[in-house]
Amino acid sequence: MLQLRSSYEAIEVLRKIDCDPYGIDAMLPKMVHHNILLEGIKCNVANIIKQEMLSVGGDAAVSRSTVSCSVNETGCVIMGTAKQIQRLSDKISIQPLGLSIISKAVKELLANVSKNIFILKTCRREIVLGEKTEIMGILNVTPDSFSDGGLFKDAGDAVEYGLKMMEEGADIIDVGGESSRPGAAPVSPEEEIARVIPVIKGLERSIKIPISVDTTKAEVARLAIDNGADIVNDISAMTNDCNMANTVAETGAAVILMHMRGTPGNMQEGDLSYESLRADIISFLEDRMEEGQGAGISPEQIMVDPGIGFGKTQEDSMRLIKYLSEFKVLGRPIVAGPSRKAFISKITGGGPMERMEGTAAAVTAAVLNGTNVVRVHDVKCMKKVAAVADAILRA
């Protein structure tokens, strides 16, 4: 006897028993189970959803007070196979009370979680993501980054290191001129430009892989793109600079939208608790994606990053890695950056340069849980770590 734990295993077994290809397409949705949480649902709507799920062979969990409608709203957990939930969506698609909106959202969610291959469009190329984990090499040209600040004061040295990372297997080079460590002070656009533009110019002349600029400032982003960058890695998800969304839309660059509460200067201060960690982050990223699309950014230009270590406790950072696959509901490639983060030292001890093994474990977990891109300092080592994790995932 064998328990099938994923769609990959289900397909493999159906082929092994010589199932008809059309039969595989028909049966696979019946073999993949989902639990979908809907929040803030009116009781009369929740009652309809529960009855409709029961009618298609699934179920829905709601508040005990839902039947009597003695509460205004309830959470609702839809439980069923992909086939059953699709049938629910079809049945409620023409019903009143906002059920048609729920139907559309559930169908979109089912489509998103089934995506494994993405095309990322930048101003210079199209990048296929999902066939393997991509390695984004970190190139900080700052005096005060938490791990490698001050190592590359000279632009020539920074370019040389970027070339080394490419030779070691980096798929993307991420150039940053402003530290985002906890407590870091902001720098002026002029200072950031002076740090990153010479490096991007030097890299663009020598490498063929994409260059990313790690910035929250539209002025820096535009100059970086003009001089060779393909991607804007914005840790503020375009909230720090009201011109960033228009800049990305006008240039056609790709953008990484990351979740962070506050700024690097204060993100680890005060209450770090969340009402619902993953739901809060997903909601934030959904809003930022909608804002970007409203400005003219195509969904194919967007990647998402839950922001490991940015305004999160040690436990929450680990939870984000453990449940990274939940961010597939956004339908875009997932970026994870656990490299040398402080949550690792709280487990293993040691400073930033002593977190290699912990980073390797975190990268492995991130790959197995659904990341498409890992942002790392130690490219040569983490390239091998990710390759083994990929091989296990796809075995």
C-alpha positions as CSV (number, residue, x, y, z in Angstrom):
1,M,0.0,0.0,0.0
2,L,1.2,3.5,-0.8
3,Q,-0.1,6.9,0.3
4,L,0.1,9.5,-2.5
5,R,1.2,12.8,-1.0
6,S,1.3,15.1,-4.0
7,S,0.1,15.5,-7.6
8,Y,3.6,14.5,-8.8
9,E,3.3,11.1,-7.1
10,A,-0.3,10.7,-8.3
11,I,0.7,11.3,-11.9
12,E,3.6,8.9,-11.6
13,V,1.5,6.1,-10.2
14,L,-1.3,6.6,-12.7
15,R,1.2,6.3,-15.5
16,K,2.8,3.3,-13.9
17,I,-0.5,1.4,-13.8
18,D,-1.0,2.3,-17.5
19,C,-3.9,4.7,-17.0
20,D,-5.3,6.3,-20.2
21,P,-3.8,9.8,-20.6
22,Y,-7.3,11.3,-20.8
23,G,-8.1,9.4,-17.6
24,I,-5.1,10.9,-15.8
25,D,-6.4,14.4,-16.7
26,A,-9.8,13.5,-15.5
27,M,-8.8,11.8,-12.2
28,L,-5.9,14.0,-11.1
29,P,-8.3,16.8,-9.8
30,K,-10.0,14.1,-7.7
31,M,-6.7,13.1,-6.1
32,V,-5.5,16.5,-5.0
33,H,-7.0,17.8,-1.7
34,H,-7.2,21.4,-0.6
35,N,-8.2,23.3,2.6
36,I,-9.1,26.9,1.8
37,L,-9.8,29.4,4.5
38,L,-12.3,32.2,3.8
39,E,-12.3,35.0,6.4
40,G,-15.1,37.4,7.3
41,I,-17.9,35.5,5.6
42,K,-21.5,36.4,6.4
43,C,-23.4,33.6,8.1
44,N,-26.0,33.2,5.4
45,V,-23.2,32.9,2.8
46,A,-21.3,30.4,4.9
47,N,-24.4,28.3,5.3
48,I,-24.8,28.2,1.5
49,I,-21.1,27.3,0.9
50,K,-21.3,24.5,3.5
51,Q,-24.5,23.0,1.9
52,E,-23.0,23.2,-1.6
53,M,-19.8,21.6,-0.5
54,L,-21.7,18.8,1.2
55,S,-23.7,18.3,-2.1
56,V,-20.5,17.7,-4.1
57,G,-19.0,15.3,-1.5
58,G,-16.7,17.8,0.3
59,D,-17.3,19.8,3.5
60,A,-16.8,23.2,5.1
61,A,-16.1,24.1,8.7
62,V,-17.8,27.2,10.1
63,S,-18.5,28.7,13.5
64,R,-20.9,26.7,15.6
65,S,-23.2,29.8,15.7
66,T,-23.4,30.0,11.9
67,V,-26.6,28.0,11.5
68,S,-28.5,30.2,13.9
69,C,-26.8,33.3,12.4
70,S,-26.2,34.5,16.0
71,V,-22.8,36.0,14.9
72,N,-22.3,38.5,12.1
73,E,-19.4,36.8,10.4
74,T,-17.5,33.5,10.5
75,G,-14.4,32.0,9.1
76,C,-15.1,29.2,6.6
77,V,-12.7,26.4,5.8
78,I,-13.5,24.7,2.5
79,M,-12.3,21.1,2.4
80,G,-12.3,18.9,-0.7
81,T,-10.5,17.8,-3.8
82,A,-9.7,20.2,-6.5
83,K,-12.6,18.7,-8.5
84,Q,-15.1,19.2,-5.7
85,I,-14.0,22.8,-5.1
86,Q,-14.2,23.5,-8.8
87,R,-17.7,22.2,-8.8
88,L,-18.6,24.4,-5.8
89,S,-17.2,27.4,-7.7
90,D,-19.3,26.6,-10.7
91,K,-22.4,26.2,-8.6
92,I,-22.1,29.5,-6.8
93,S,-20.8,31.5,-9.7
94,I,-24.3,32.9,-10.6
95,Q,-25.7,33.1,-7.0
96,P,-26.3,36.4,-5.2
97,L,-24.8,37.7,-1.8
98,G,-21.3,38.1,-3.2
99,L,-21.0,34.4,-4.0
100,S,-20.0,35.1,-7.6
101,I,-17.0,37.1,-6.3
102,I,-16.0,34.2,-4.0
103,S,-16.4,31.8,-6.9
104,K,-14.0,33.9,-9.0
105,A,-11.4,34.1,-6.2
106,V,-11.5,30.4,-5.5
107,K,-11.1,29.5,-9.2
108,E,-8.1,31.9,-9.4
109,L,-6.6,30.3,-6.2
110,L,-6.9,26.8,-7.7
111,A,-5.2,28.0,-10.9
112,N,-2.4,29.7,-9.0
113,V,-1.5,26.8,-6.7
114,S,-1.2,24.5,-9.7
115,K,1.4,26.7,-11.4
116,N,4.9,25.3,-11.4
117,I,6.5,27.1,-14.3
118,F,6.5,30.9,-14.7
119,I,7.7,33.3,-17.3
120,L,9.2,36.4,-15.7
121,K,9.3,39.4,-18.1
122,T,11.9,42.1,-17.7
123,C,12.9,45.1,-19.8
124,R,15.6,43.0,-21.5
125,R,14.6,39.3,-21.5
126,E,12.2,36.6,-20.5
127,I,13.3,34.3,-17.7
128,V,11.8,30.9,-17.1
129,L,11.4,30.1,-13.4
130,G,10.3,26.8,-11.9
131,E,12.5,24.3,-13.7
132,K,15.1,24.6,-10.9
133,T,15.8,26.9,-8.0
134,E,17.5,30.1,-9.2
135,I,20.4,31.5,-7.2
136,M,20.4,35.3,-6.6
137,G,23.9,36.3,-5.4
138,I,24.0,39.2,-3.0
139,L,26.5,42.0,-3.8
140,N,26.3,44.7,-1.1
141,V,28.3,47.9,-1.9
142,T,27.6,49.4,1.5
143,P,29.7,50.2,4.5
144,D,27.2,48.9,7.1
145,S,25.4,45.8,5.9
146,F,25.0,43.3,8.7
147,S,27.2,40.5,7.1
148,D,29.5,42.0,4.5
149,G,29.4,45.8,4.9
150,G,32.6,47.5,3.8
151,L,34.0,44.7,1.8
152,F,33.5,46.3,-1.6
153,K,34.2,50.0,-1.2
154,D,35.9,50.0,-4.6
155,A,33.6,49.5,-7.6
156,G,36.2,47.5,-9.4
157,D,36.4,45.1,-6.5
158,A,32.6,44.8,-6.4
159,V,32.5,44.0,-10.2
160,E,35.2,41.4,-9.8
161,Y,33.2,39.7,-7.0
162,G,30.0,39.8,-9.1
163,L,31.9,38.0,-11.9
164,K,33.1,35.5,-9.4
165,M,29.6,34.8,-8.2
166,M,28.5,34.3,-11.8
167,E,31.3,31.8,-12.3
168,E,30.2,30.0,-9.1
169,G,26.7,29.5,-10.5
170,A,24.7,32.7,-9.7
171,D,21.7,33.1,-12.0
172,I,21.1,36.7,-10.9
173,I,23.3,39.3,-9.3
174,D,21.5,41.6,-6.8
175,V,23.4,44.9,-6.2
176,G,22.5,46.9,-3.1
177,G,23.7,50.4,-2.0
178,E,21.7,50.8,1.2
179,S,21.8,48.5,4.2
180,S,18.5,46.9,5.3
181,R,19.9,45.4,8.5
182,P,17.8,46.1,11.6
183,G,18.4,49.6,12.9
184,A,20.0,50.8,9.6
185,A,19.8,54.5,8.8
186,P,18.7,55.5,5.3
187,V,21.0,57.1,2.8
188,S,20.3,59.8,0.2
189,P,19.5,58.9,-3.4
190,E,22.7,60.6,-4.4
191,E,24.9,58.4,-2.2
192,E,23.1,55.2,-3.2
193,I,23.5,56.1,-6.9
194,A,27.2,56.8,-6.4
195,R,27.5,53.3,-4.9
196,V,25.5,51.1,-7.2
197,I,25.6,52.6,-10.7
198,P,29.4,52.2,-11.4
199,V,29.0,48.5,-10.3
200,I,26.0,47.9,-12.5
201,K,27.7,49.5,-15.4
202,G,30.8,47.3,-14.9
203,L,28.7,44.1,-14.5
204,E,26.6,44.9,-17.6
205,R,29.6,45.0,-19.8
206,S,30.9,41.6,-18.6
207,I,28.0,39.3,-17.7
208,K,25.0,37.9,-19.5
209,I,22.9,37.0,-16.5
210,P,20.3,39.4,-15.2
211,I,21.2,42.2,-12.8
212,S,18.9,43.2,-9.9
213,V,19.1,46.5,-8.0
214,D,18.1,46.3,-4.3
215,T,16.5,49.7,-3.8
216,T,13.3,51.4,-2.5
217,K,14.0,54.6,-4.5
218,A,12.5,55.2,-7.9
219,E,15.3,57.5,-8.9
220,V,17.9,54.9,-8.1
221,A,15.9,52.2,-9.8
222,R,15.5,54.1,-13.1
223,L,19.2,54.9,-13.4
224,A,20.0,51.3,-12.6
225,I,17.7,50.0,-15.3
226,D,19.0,52.5,-17.8
227,N,22.5,51.2,-17.1
228,G,21.8,47.5,-17.3
229,A,19.6,46.2,-14.5
230,D,16.6,44.0,-15.3
231,I,15.0,43.7,-11.9
232,V,14.1,46.0,-9.0
233,N,14.2,44.3,-5.6
234,D,12.1,46.6,-3.5
235,I,12.0,45.6,0.2
236,S,9.2,48.1,0.7
237,A,7.0,46.6,-2.0
238,M,6.9,50.1,-3.7
239,T,5.5,51.8,-0.6
240,N,8.6,53.9,0.2
241,D,8.5,55.9,-3.0
242,C,5.2,56.8,-4.6
243,N,7.0,57.0,-8.0
244,M,8.3,53.4,-7.9
245,A,5.3,51.7,-9.5
246,N,5.3,54.1,-12.4
247,T,9.0,53.7,-12.9
248,V,8.7,49.9,-13.0
249,A,5.7,50.1,-15.4
250,E,7.4,52.7,-17.7
251,T,10.8,50.8,-17.9
252,G,9.3,47.3,-18.2
253,A,11.6,46.0,-15.5
254,A,10.7,43.1,-13.3
255,V,10.0,43.8,-9.6
256,I,10.3,41.8,-6.4
257,L,7.6,42.9,-3.9
258,M,8.7,42.1,-0.3
259,H,6.7,42.3,2.9
260,M,8.2,44.4,5.7
261,R,6.4,46.1,8.5
262,G,7.9,49.6,9.1
263,T,11.5,50.4,7.9
264,P,14.8,48.7,8.5
265,G,15.4,51.3,11.2
266,N,12.4,50.2,13.3
267,M,11.2,46.9,11.8
268,Q,12.4,44.8,14.8
269,E,11.1,47.2,17.5
270,G,7.8,47.0,19.4
271,D,5.2,44.4,19.0
272,L,6.2,41.9,16.3
273,S,3.0,39.8,16.6
274,Y,0.6,39.2,13.7
275,E,-3.1,38.5,13.9
276,S,-2.5,35.8,11.2
277,L,1.1,35.7,10.0
278,R,0.7,34.2,6.5
279,A,-2.8,35.6,5.9
280,D,-1.6,39.1,6.8
281,I,1.5,38.9,4.5
282,I,-0.5,37.4,1.6
283,S,-3.1,40.2,2.0
284,F,-0.4,42.8,1.9
285,L,1.3,41.3,-1.1
286,E,-2.1,41.0,-2.9
287,D,-2.7,44.7,-2.3
288,R,0.7,45.7,-3.6
289,M,0.3,43.5,-6.7
290,E,-3.1,45.2,-7.4
291,E,-1.5,48.6,-6.9
292,G,1.3,47.7,-9.3
293,Q,-1.1,46.4,-11.9
294,G,-3.2,49.6,-11.6
295,A,0.0,51.5,-12.5
296,G,0.5,49.4,-15.6
297,I,2.8,46.6,-14.3
298,S,2.0,43.3,-15.8
299,P,1.6,40.3,-13.5
300,E,4.4,38.6,-15.5
301,Q,6.8,41.3,-14.2
302,I,6.2,40.5,-10.5
303,M,7.8,38.2,-8.0
304,V,6.9,38.0,-4.3
305,D,9.0,37.7,-1.1
306,P,7.5,37.1,2.3
307,G,10.4,39.0,3.9
308,I,12.1,36.5,6.2
309,G,13.6,38.4,9.1
310,F,12.0,41.7,8.2
311,G,9.8,42.6,11.1
312,K,9.4,39.0,12.2
313,T,10.4,37.0,15.3
314,Q,12.7,34.1,15.1
315,E,9.7,31.7,15.2
316,D,7.8,33.6,12.6
317,S,10.8,33.6,10.2
318,M,11.0,29.8,10.6
319,R,7.2,29.5,10.1
320,L,7.5,31.4,6.8
321,I,10.0,28.9,5.5
322,K,8.0,26.0,6.7
323,Y,4.8,27.2,5.0
324,L,6.4,28.9,2.0
325,S,4.2,27.0,-0.4
326,E,1.1,28.8,0.9
327,F,2.4,31.9,-1.0
328,K,1.7,30.0,-4.3
329,V,-1.9,31.4,-3.9
330,L,-0.5,34.7,-5.2
331,G,0.3,33.0,-8.6
332,R,3.7,34.5,-8.9
333,P,7.3,33.2,-8.4
334,I,8.4,33.1,-4.8
335,V,11.7,34.7,-3.6
336,A,13.2,33.7,-0.2
337,G,16.2,35.3,1.5
338,P,17.2,33.3,4.6
339,S,21.0,33.8,4.1
340,R,23.0,34.5,7.3
341,K,19.9,35.9,9.0
342,A,19.8,36.5,12.8
343,F,17.2,33.8,13.4
344,I,19.8,31.2,12.5
345,S,22.3,32.4,15.1
346,K,19.6,32.1,17.8
347,I,19.6,28.4,17.1
348,T,23.2,27.7,16.3
349,G,25.0,30.7,17.8
350,G,27.8,32.6,16.0
351,G,28.0,35.8,14.0
352,P,26.9,36.3,10.4
353,M,30.0,34.7,8.9
354,E,29.4,31.5,11.1
355,R,25.9,30.8,9.8
356,M,26.8,28.8,6.7
357,E,25.4,25.5,7.9
358,G,22.2,27.1,9.2
359,T,21.8,28.9,5.9
360,A,22.2,25.6,4.1
361,A,19.4,24.1,6.2
362,A,17.2,27.1,5.6
363,V,17.8,27.1,1.9
364,T,17.0,23.4,1.7
365,A,13.8,23.8,3.5
366,A,12.9,26.8,1.3
367,V,13.5,24.8,-1.9
368,L,11.5,21.9,-0.6
369,N,8.6,24.2,0.4
370,G,8.3,26.0,-2.9
371,T,10.7,28.9,-3.4
372,N,11.7,29.7,-7.0
373,V,14.6,32.0,-6.2
374,V,16.9,32.0,-3.1
375,R,18.9,35.1,-2.3
376,V,22.2,34.2,-0.8
377,H,25.7,35.4,0.1
378,D,27.6,32.1,-0.4
379,V,26.8,31.3,-4.0
380,K,29.2,28.4,-4.5
381,C,28.0,26.5,-1.5
382,M,24.3,27.3,-1.8
383,K,24.3,26.4,-5.5
384,K,25.2,22.9,-4.6
385,V,22.7,22.8,-1.6
386,A,19.9,24.0,-3.9
387,A,20.8,21.5,-6.6
388,V,20.5,18.6,-4.2
389,A,17.3,19.9,-2.7
390,D,15.9,20.3,-6.3
391,A,16.9,16.7,-7.1
392,I,15.1,15.4,-4.0
393,L,12.1,17.5,-4.7
394,R,11.9,16.3,-8.3
395,A,13.0,12.7,-7.7
